[in-house]
Amino acid sequence: MRTRIVAGTVGILLISGAAPALASDTDTGVDNPLTSSAAPVEPGSVTEDPPVSGEVLEGTETTTAEGESAEIPGETDTAGEVDDPIYTGKPGVEDSPNSDYCGPAANFVYITKNTKNTLSVADSTFVTNNKSYSLDFKFTSKKSSTFTLGASLSISAEFKALWFSKISATITGSVEKSWTTDIGVEVSGKVLAHSTVYGKYGAKMERVYGYTATRYSNCQVGNKQYMNVWAPRGEGWVIS
């Protein structure tokens, strides 16, 4: 079990993997230490009356369906639709056909859109501050889940391998075929008076939209199946 302590922020804090797009701060009163130019808030500082010395609110666990998807604040679609390719004999080549024979039939995948990334939730918690002053809070991940490359339609091991290679080469090389989240990863921050902070911990999923298909020896393409596909690329907390 690995234990790490990271500063509280609104958005996702990746413990490992590629750095995500971090969301802007919300009304939780927590500055994003990775994007804010303001001086860090000293632990124990308050906005109203002084708190009781050492008072820290622990998160209350909530019921989470394993693999539940949560939006990552600030994530947006990063690419629009593109035209379907015309094949010359090798999957991925976008050109006009130059022969009537394209070699043995072969399966391939094609990405038409890079869609909004999400968090596959392994653990969730919240804390409510009913006091008249702000308080420190601390969340600790207590559940571990394994997330794998998947699709909205049932696909074979061959197509999973093709999707993994395509996402790695086209979108990001940091995706993994499987990712198991950690237990004991902590995040802390401040919760304002009379407010609630929610936390979700899990794996960030790179998501794309596209299709699987077969390119036949006569250069024709068939058996298209459109689907959403996702692959894990890191883990962390989303605080809101």
C-alpha positions, 0 to 999 in steps of 0.5 A, a space after each residue: 500500500 502506498 501512502 501519499 499526501 497531496 494538496 486539496 484542489 478542485 479538479 483531478 489530481 493525478 498521482 501518476 500518469 500524464 498530467 490532466 486538464 485541471 479544473 478551475 476553483 469552485 466555491 469550496 474555497 480551495 485554491 488549485 496549487 498547480 495553477 494558482 499564483 496566489 500564496 498557499 493557504 496556511 493549514 489552520 487558517 480561518 475565514 471567521 471565528 478561530 477553529 478548535 485547535 487541530 480540528 480536521 474533518 474526515 471524509 464520510 464514505 458514500 456508496 459507489 458503484 464500482 466503475 461509475 463514471 464521473 465528469 472531470 471538471 474542465 475536460 472538453 472534447 478535443 477534436 471534431 469529426 473527421 472524414 472516413 478514410 479511403 484505403 489503398 491497401 494498408 489500414 490508416 492510409 488516406 488516399 485514393 485507391 490505386 489498385 483492385 487488390 489490397 492484399 489479404 483481408 485485415 481488421 482495423 480500427 479508426 478514431 473519428 473523434 477524441 471525446 471528453 475524458 472521465 473518471 472511473 470511480 473506485 471510492 467516493 466520500 464527502 465532508 460537511 462543515 456546519 460551523 461558522 468558520 472554515 475547517 481543514 478536511 482530509 480524504 483518504 482512498 479506502 477502496 481499490 479497483 482495477 480498470 481496463 480498456 473497454 468499449 460500448 460494444 463487445 469486442 474481441 481481444 484482437 480489436 482491443 489490441 488494435 484500439 490500444 495501439 491506435 489510442 497510444 499512437 494517435 491520442 496519447 502514449 500514456 494509456 495503459 491496458 489495465 490500471 489498479 487504483 491505490 489505497 491510502 492516497 490522501 488529499 487535504 484542503 479547506 471546507 468553507 463554513 456551512 458548505 460541503 466538499 465531495 471527493 471521488 477517487 479513481 482512474 482517469 479514462 482517455 475516451 475516443 469515438 470511432 469504429 472497427 472494420 474489415 478491409 478486404 482484398 478488393 480494397 472495399 471496407 465493410 463490417 463497420 461498427 461504431 463505438 465509444 472506447 476508453 483506456 486508463 491513463 492515471 489515477 487521482 482525486 476529483 474534488 468538488 
